[in-house]
Amino acid sequence: MTDHTPAPPEQHCGLVAVVGAPNAGKSTLVNALVGQKVAIVSPKAQTTRTKLLGVAIEGDAQLLLVDTPGIFEPKRRFDRAMVAAAWGGAEGADVLALVVDAKGGLGSKVTDIVESLKDRPEPRHLILNKVDLADKAKLLLHAERLNAMIPFAETWFVSAQTGDGLPELKRALAKAMPPGPWHYPEDQVSDATERAMAAEVTREQLYLQLHAELPYASAIETEKFAERADGSVEIHQQVLVERPTQRAIVLGKGGTRIREIGARARAELAVLLDRPVHLYLHVKVKPGWDEDRQLYRDIGLDWVE
């Protein structure tokens, strides 16, 4: 008997390295392409500290989107580790996607990154983001100037915030993926563990609720992440800061600030984890936390000299 069962469609899967200067909107773009939040976002630059994988599906293609830290001039070991993670996330990519803040223009941070891409062998896509906020007359000038520096396979004008241009971009990236089996189940959207995601969600609230440089001088250390018998999850985290004065700011008057940070993080985690969350935050002064090798490993950064 002849088998008339149609052959399954050929699958495609590949790595898209999303690189760019700080605050270009890389994490917002990855979240939008995935279709849900997998990377934390704040208006402050350098919110992303390590590479994170978002998994998006378009037709028969699975896009492995590597959200990388913004590339900038490092001043300390922690900065160097973040920049190393950004370039490390681009290794072995099938497509390099350079995201540029079209509103912010083409400063030296952008042009330096473009220069560093000149000898990369991967196909390069230029993504001018935030076009909803940009000066429309300058968009084509930005595109022409960057394409004059190095040839890009495609140039896209998008708004990760509003969704403008994203369907076309996603289809094009899918077409650029090589044949191969999907690396993740269809319902998996990230490679981050729940423990790592919990720390990131709390850190996001530090960026959203604290001002000036304090978020950059802090880190989240997870002491406990355990399921309770009723199916809920119990999480204990330490907010590490460098000085007692910073601890006082994070706590707030009568503990009001840390309670608000905890309440908002808890509410978001309950949605992300799809179960009740019991979140306990403590603020600890730990001078030189950014020289702690174990913390680097916990965050997902390599120790760099």
DRENDO-1510 file (C-alpha; in Angstrom, 1 decimal, always signed):
<recs>
REC; n; res; u; v; w
REC; 1; MET; +0.0; +0.0; +0.0 .
REC; 2; THR; +1.3; +3.4; -0.9 .
REC; 3; ASP; +1.8; +5.8; +2.1 .
REC; 4; HIS; +0.2; +9.1; +1.2 .
REC; 5; THR; +1.1; +10.8; +4.5 .
REC; 6; PRO; +2.7; +14.2; +3.6 .
REC; 7; ALA; +6.3; +14.6; +4.6 .
REC; 8; PRO; +6.8; +17.0; +7.5 .
REC; 9; PRO; +8.0; +20.4; +6.5 .
REC; 10; GLU; +11.7; +20.9; +6.6 .
REC; 11; GLN; +12.7; +22.8; +9.7 .
REC; 12; HIS; +15.2; +25.7; +9.9 .
REC; 13; CYS; +17.0; +26.9; +13.0 .
REC; 14; GLY; +19.7; +29.4; +13.5 .
REC; 15; LEU; +21.4; +31.9; +15.8 .
REC; 16; VAL; +20.7; +35.7; +15.5 .
REC; 17; ALA; +23.2; +37.8; +17.5 .
REC; 18; VAL; +21.5; +41.1; +18.6 .
REC; 19; VAL; +24.3; +43.6; +19.2 .
REC; 20; GLY; +24.5; +47.3; +19.6 .
REC; 21; ALA; +25.3; +50.2; +21.9 .
REC; 22; PRO; +23.6; +50.5; +25.3 .
REC; 23; ASN; +20.0; +51.6; +25.3 .
REC; 24; ALA; +19.5; +50.8; +21.6 .
REC; 25; GLY; +16.4; +48.8; +22.4 .
REC; 26; LYS; +17.9; +45.3; +21.9 .
REC; 27; SER; +16.0; +43.6; +24.8 .
REC; 28; THR; +12.7; +45.3; +23.8 .
REC; 29; LEU; +13.3; +44.0; +20.2 .
REC; 30; VAL; +14.0; +40.4; +21.4 .
REC; 31; ASN; +10.9; +40.4; +23.6 .
REC; 32; ALA; +8.8; +41.7; +20.7 .
REC; 33; LEU; +10.1; +39.1; +18.3 .
REC; 34; VAL; +9.6; +36.3; +20.8 .
REC; 35; GLY; +6.1; +37.5; +21.6 .
REC; 36; GLN; +6.5; +37.8; +25.4 .
REC; 37; LYS; +9.0; +39.1; +27.9 .
REC; 38; VAL; +12.2; +37.1; +28.2 .
REC; 39; ALA; +14.6; +40.0; +28.9 .
REC; 40; ILE; +14.3; +42.7; +31.4 .
REC; 41; VAL; +13.9; +46.3; +30.2 .
REC; 42; SER; +14.4; +49.7; +31.7 .
REC; 43; PRO; +15.0; +53.2; +30.3 .
REC; 44; LYS; +18.5; +53.1; +31.7 .
REC; 45; ALA; +21.5; +52.1; +29.6 .
REC; 46; GLN; +23.4; +48.8; +30.3 .
REC; 47; THR; +20.4; +47.1; +31.9 .
REC; 48; THR; +21.3; +43.8; +30.3 .
REC; 49; ARG; +24.4; +42.3; +31.9 .
REC; 50; THR; +24.9; +39.0; +30.3 .
REC; 51; LYS; +23.8; +37.2; +27.1 .
REC; 52; LEU; +20.3; +35.7; +27.1 .
REC; 53; LEU; +18.6; +33.5; +24.6 .
REC; 54; GLY; +15.1; +34.2; +23.4 .
REC; 55; VAL; +13.4; +31.6; +21.2 .
REC; 56; ALA; +11.0; +32.8; +18.4 .
REC; 57; ILE; +9.1; +30.8; +15.8 .
REC; 58; GLU; +8.2; +32.0; +12.3 .
REC; 59; GLY; +6.7; +29.4; +10.0 .
REC; 60; ASP; +9.1; +26.4; +9.9 .
REC; 61; ALA; +12.0; +28.4; +11.4 .
REC; 62; GLN; +13.1; +28.7; +15.0 .
REC; 63; LEU; +15.1; +31.9; +15.7 .
REC; 64; LEU; +17.5; +31.7; +18.6 .
REC; 65; LEU; +17.8; +35.4; +19.4 .
REC; 66; VAL; +20.9; +36.2; +21.6 .
REC; 67; ASP; +20.2; +39.4; +23.5 .
REC; 68; THR; +23.6; +40.8; +24.4 .
REC; 69; PRO; +24.8; +43.6; +26.8 .
REC; 70; GLY; +25.3; +46.9; +25.2 .
REC; 71; ILE; +28.8; +47.4; +23.8 .
REC; 72; PHE; +30.6; +50.3; +25.4 .
REC; 73; GLU; +34.1; +51.4; +26.6 .
REC; 74; PRO; +34.7; +49.3; +29.8 .
REC; 75; LYS; +36.2; +51.0; +32.8 .
REC; 76; ARG; +36.3; +48.2; +35.4 .
REC; 77; ARG; +36.4; +44.4; +35.4 .
REC; 78; PHE; +32.6; +44.0; +35.6 .
REC; 79; ASP; +32.3; +46.3; +32.5 .
REC; 80; ARG; +34.9; +44.2; +30.6 .
REC; 81; ALA; +33.0; +41.0; +31.5 .
REC; 82; MET; +29.8; +42.5; +30.1 .
REC; 83; VAL; +31.4; +43.6; +26.8 .
REC; 84; ALA; +33.1; +40.2; +26.5 .
REC; 85; ALA; +29.7; +38.6; +27.0 .
REC; 86; ALA; +28.3; +40.8; +24.2 .
REC; 87; TRP; +31.0; +39.7; +21.7 .
REC; 88; GLY; +30.8; +36.1; +22.9 .
REC; 89; GLY; +27.1; +36.1; +22.2 .
REC; 90; ALA; +27.9; +36.9; +18.6 .
REC; 91; GLU; +30.3; +34.0; +18.1 .
REC; 92; GLY; +28.9; +31.4; +15.7 .
REC; 93; ALA; +25.9; +33.4; +14.7 .
REC; 94; ASP; +24.1; +32.8; +11.4 .
REC; 95; VAL; +23.0; +36.5; +11.3 .
REC; 96; LEU; +24.4; +39.6; +13.1 .
REC; 97; ALA; +21.7; +42.1; +13.8 .
REC; 98; LEU; +23.0; +45.5; +14.7 .
REC; 99; VAL; +20.4; +47.6; +16.5 .
REC; 100; VAL; +20.8; +51.3; +16.4 .
REC; 101; ASP; +18.7; +53.9; +18.3 .
REC; 102; ALA; +17.5; +56.0; +15.3 .
REC; 103; LYS; +16.3; +58.7; +17.7 .
REC; 104; GLY; +19.7; +59.0; +19.4 .
REC; 105; GLY; +21.7; +59.3; +16.2 .
REC; 106; LEU; +25.1; +58.0; +15.2 .
REC; 107; GLY; +27.6; +58.8; +17.9 .
REC; 108; SER; +31.0; +57.3; +18.3 .
REC; 109; LYS; +29.6; +54.3; +20.3 .
REC; 110; VAL; +27.7; +53.3; +17.2 .
REC; 111; THR; +30.4; +53.9; +14.6 .
REC; 112; ASP; +33.0; +52.1; +16.7 .
REC; 113; ILE; +30.8; +49.0; +16.8 .
REC; 114; VAL; +30.2; +49.2; +13.1 .
REC; 115; GLU; +34.0; +49.4; +12.5 .
REC; 116; SER; +34.5; +46.3; +14.7 .
REC; 117; LEU; +32.0; +44.4; +12.5 .
REC; 118; LYS; +33.9; +45.0; +9.2 .
REC; 119; ASP; +35.8; +41.7; +9.3 .
REC; 120; ARG; +32.9; +39.5; +10.6 .
REC; 121; PRO; +31.9; +36.9; +8.1 .
REC; 122; GLU; +28.3; +36.6; +9.1 .
REC; 123; PRO; +25.5; +38.3; +7.1 .
REC; 124; ARG; +24.7; +41.6; +8.8 .
REC; 125; HIS; +21.3; +43.2; +9.2 .
REC; 126; LEU; +21.0; +46.9; +10.2 .
REC; 127; ILE; +18.0; +47.6; +12.4 .
REC; 128; LEU; +17.2; +51.2; +12.9 .
REC; 129; ASN; +15.0; +51.1; +16.0 .
REC; 130; LYS; +12.7; +53.7; +17.7 .
REC; 131; VAL; +11.6; +55.1; +14.3 .
REC; 132; ASP; +8.3; +56.2; +16.0 .
REC; 133; LEU; +10.4; +58.7; +18.0 .
REC; 134; ALA; +13.1; +59.6; +15.4 .
REC; 135; ASP; +13.4; +62.5; +13.1 .
REC; 136; LYS; +12.1; +61.0; +9.8 .
REC; 137; ALA; +14.3; +63.2; +7.7 .
REC; 138; LYS; +17.4; +61.7; +9.3 .
REC; 139; LEU; +16.5; +58.0; +9.0 .
REC; 140; LEU; +17.7; +57.6; +5.4 .
REC; 141; LEU; +20.8; +59.6; +6.2 .
REC; 142; HIS; +21.6; +57.3; +9.1 .
REC; 143; ALA; +21.0; +54.2; +6.9 .
REC; 144; GLU; +23.2; +55.6; +4.0 .
REC; 145; ARG; +26.0; +56.5; +6.3 .
REC; 146; LEU; +26.1; +53.2; +8.1 .
REC; 147; ASN; +25.8; +51.2; +4.8 .
REC; 148; ALA; +28.7; +53.3; +3.4 .
REC; 149; MET; +30.9; +52.1; +6.3 .
REC; 150; ILE; +30.1; +48.4; +5.8 .
REC; 151; PRO; +27.7; +46.6; +3.5 .
REC; 152; PHE; +24.6; +45.3; +5.3 .
REC; 153; ALA; +22.5; +42.5; +3.7 .
REC; 154; GLU; +19.3; +44.3; +4.7 .
REC; 155; THR; +18.3; +47.6; +6.4 .
REC; 156; TRP; +15.2; +47.7; +8.5 .
REC; 157; PHE; +13.3; +50.6; +10.0 .
REC; 158; VAL; +11.3; +49.4; +13.0 .
REC; 159; SER; +9.8; +50.3; +16.4 .
REC; 160; ALA; +10.2; +47.4; +18.9 .
REC; 161; GLN; +7.9; +49.4; +21.2 .
REC; 162; THR; +5.0; +49.8; +18.8 .
REC; 163; GLY; +5.6; +46.8; +16.5 .
REC; 164; ASP; +6.1; +48.8; +13.3 .
REC; 165; GLY; +8.1; +46.8; +10.8 .
REC; 166; LEU; +8.6; +43.8; +13.0 .
REC; 167; PRO; +6.6; +41.2; +11.0 .
REC; 168; GLU; +8.7; +41.9; +7.9 .
REC; 169; LEU; +11.9; +41.7; +9.9 .
REC; 170; LYS; +10.9; +38.5; +11.6 .
REC; 171; ARG; +10.0; +36.9; +8.2 .
REC; 172; ALA; +13.4; +38.0; +6.7 .
REC; 173; LEU; +15.4; +36.6; +9.7 .
REC; 174; ALA; +13.4; +33.3; +9.4 .
REC; 175; LYS; +14.4; +33.0; +5.7 .
REC; 176; ALA; +18.0; +33.5; +6.6 .
REC; 177; MET; +18.1; +30.5; +9.0 .
REC; 178; PRO; +19.8; +27.4; +7.7 .
REC; 179; PRO; +18.1; +24.0; +7.5 .
REC; 180; GLY; +18.2; +22.0; +10.7 .
REC; 181; PRO; +16.1; +20.7; +13.5 .
REC; 182; TRP; +14.7; +23.0; +16.2 .
REC; 183; HIS; +16.9; +23.2; +19.3 .
REC; 184; TYR; +14.0; +23.9; +21.7 .
REC; 185; PRO; +10.4; +22.7; +22.2 .
REC; 186; GLU; +7.8; +24.8; +20.5 .
REC; 187; ASP; +6.5; +26.2; +23.8 .
REC; 188; GLN; +10.0; +27.2; +25.2 .
REC; 189; VAL; +10.7; +30.9; +24.9 .
REC; 190; SER; +14.1; +31.3; +26.7 .
REC; 191; ASP; +17.1; +29.4; +27.9 .
REC; 192; ALA; +17.0; +31.2; +31.3 .
REC; 193; THR; +16.3; +29.1; +34.4 .
REC; 194; GLU; +13.5; +30.2; +36.7 .
REC; 195; ARG; +16.1; +31.0; +39.3 .
REC; 196; ALA; +18.0; +33.3; +36.9 .
REC; 197; MET; +14.8; +34.9; +35.7 .
REC; 198; ALA; +13.7; +35.7; +39.3 .
REC; 199; ALA; +17.0; +37.5; +40.0 .
REC; 200; GLU; +16.6; +39.5; +36.7 .
REC; 201; VAL; +13.0; +40.5; +37.5 .
REC; 202; THR; +14.1; +41.9; +40.9 .
REC; 203; ARG; +17.1; +43.7; +39.4 .
REC; 204; GLU; +14.8; +45.2; +36.8 .
REC; 205; GLN; +12.8; +46.8; +39.7 .
REC; 206; LEU; +16.1; +48.3; +41.0 .
REC; 207; TYR; +16.6; +50.0; +37.7 .
REC; 208; LEU; +13.0; +51.2; +37.5 .
REC; 209; GLN; +12.6; +52.5; +41.0 .
REC; 210; LEU; +16.1; +53.7; +42.0 .
REC; 211; HIS; +17.9; +56.7; +40.5 .
REC; 212; ALA; +21.3; +57.9; +39.3 .
REC; 213; GLU; +24.1; +55.3; +39.6 .
REC; 214; LEU; +22.7; +53.1; +42.4 .
REC; 215; PRO; +21.3; +50.3; +40.2 .
REC; 216; TYR; +24.8; +49.9; +38.6 .
REC; 217; ALA; +26.3; +49.6; +42.0 .
REC; 218; SER; +24.0; +46.7; +43.0 .
REC; 219; ALA; +23.5; +43.0; +42.2 .
REC; 220; ILE; +21.1; +40.3; +43.1 .
REC; 221; GLU; +22.2; +37.1; +44.8 .
REC; 222; THR; +19.7; +34.3; +45.1 .
REC; 223; GLU; +20.1; +32.4; +48.4 .
REC; 224; LYS; +17.1; +30.1; +48.1 .
REC; 225; PHE; +14.7; +29.0; +45.3 .
REC; 226; ALA; +12.4; +26.2; +46.3 .
REC; 227; GLU; +9.0; +24.8; +45.6 .
REC; 228; ARG; +6.6; +24.5; +48.5 .
REC; 229; ALA; +4.2; +21.6; +48.9 .
REC; 230; ASP; +1.3; +23.7; +47.8 .
REC; 231; GLY; +2.9; +24.4; +44.4 .
REC; 232; SER; +4.0; +27.9; +45.2 .
REC; 233; VAL; +7.7; +28.9; +45.1 .
REC; 234; GLU; +9.7; +30.5; +47.9 .
REC; 235; ILE; +12.5; +32.8; +46.8 .
REC; 236; HIS; +15.1; +34.5; +49.1 .
REC; 237; GLN; +17.3; +37.1; +47.5 .
REC; 238; GLN; +20.0; +39.5; +48.7 .
REC; 239; VAL; +20.4; +42.9; +47.1 .
REC; 240; LEU; +24.1; +43.6; +47.3 .
REC; 241; VAL; +25.3; +47.2; +47.5 .
REC; 242; GLU; +28.8; +48.7; +48.1 .
REC; 243; ARG; +28.1; +51.2; +50.9 .
REC; 244; PRO; +25.8; +51.6; +54.0 .
REC; 245; THR; +24.5; +54.8; +52.4 .
REC; 246; GLN; +23.3; +52.8; +49.4 .
REC; 247; ARG; +21.7; +50.3; +51.7 .
REC; 248; ALA; +19.6; +53.0; +53.3 .
REC; 249; ILE; +18.4; +54.3; +49.9 .
REC; 250; VAL; +17.4; +50.8; +48.8 .
REC; 251; LEU; +15.5; +50.2; +52.0 .
REC; 252; GLY; +13.8; +53.6; +51.9 .
REC; 253; LYS; +12.2; +55.3; +54.8 .
REC; 254; GLY; +10.8; +52.7; +57.2 .
REC; 255; GLY; +11.5; +50.0; +54.5 .
REC; 256; THR; +9.0; +51.4; +52.1 .
REC; 257; ARG; +11.2; +51.3; +49.0 .
REC; 258; ILE; +12.4; +47.7; +49.4 .
REC; 259; ARG; +8.8; +46.6; +50.1 .
REC; 260; GLU; +7.7; +48.3; +46.8 .
REC; 261; ILE; +10.5; +46.7; +44.9 .
REC; 262; GLY; +9.5; +43.3; +46.3 .
REC; 263; ALA; +5.8; +43.8; +45.7 .
REC; 264; ARG; +6.3; +44.6; +42.0 .
REC; 265; ALA; +8.8; +41.9; +41.4 .
REC; 266; ARG; +6.6; +39.3; +43.2 .
REC; 267; ALA; +3.6; +40.3; +41.1 .
REC; 268; GLU; +5.5; +39.9; +37.8 .
REC; 269; LEU; +7.2; +36.7; +38.8 .
REC; 270; ALA; +3.8; +35.2; +39.7 .
REC; 271; VAL; +2.7; +35.8; +36.1 .
REC; 272; LEU; +6.0; +34.6; +34.5 .
REC; 273; LEU; +6.2; +31.5; +36.7 .
REC; 274; ASP; +2.4; +30.9; +36.6 .
REC; 275; ARG; +2.1; +30.1; +40.3 .
REC; 276; PRO; +2.1; +32.0; +43.6 .
REC; 277; VAL; +5.4; +33.5; +44.7 .
REC; 278; HIS; +6.8; +34.2; +48.1 .
REC; 279; LEU; +9.6; +36.7; +47.7 .
REC; 280; TYR; +11.9; +37.7; +50.6 .
REC; 281; LEU; +14.4; +40.5; +49.9 .
REC; 282; HIS; +17.3; +41.5; +52.2 .
REC; 283; VAL; +19.8; +44.3; +51.5 .
REC; 284; LYS; +23.4; +43.6; +52.3 .
REC; 285; VAL; +26.5; +45.8; +52.2 .
REC; 286; LYS; +29.2; +43.9; +50.4 .
REC; 287; PRO; +32.1; +46.2; +49.4 .
REC; 288; GLY; +33.8; +44.9; +46.2 .
REC; 289; TRP; +30.9; +42.6; +45.2 .
REC; 290; ASP; +32.0; +43.2; +41.6 .
REC; 291; GLU; +35.3; +41.4; +42.3 .
REC; 292; ASP; +33.6; +38.2; +43.6 .
REC; 293; ARG; +34.3; +35.3; +41.1 .
REC; 294; GLN; +31.3; +33.2; +42.4 .
REC; 295; LEU; +28.9; +36.1; +41.7 .
REC; 296; TYR; +30.2; +36.3; +38.2 .
REC; 297; ARG; +29.4; +32.6; +37.7 .
REC; 298; ASP; +26.0; +33.1; +39.2 .
REC; 299; ILE; +25.2; +36.0; +36.9 .
REC; 300; GLY; +26.5; +34.2; +33.9 .
REC; 301; LEU; +29.6; +36.3; +33.2 .
REC; 302; ASP; +33.1; +35.0; +32.6 .
REC; 303; TRP; +35.9; +36.3; +34.9 .
REC; 304; VAL; +38.2; +38.6; +32.8 .
REC; 305; GLU; +41.6; +40.0; +33.7 .
</recs>
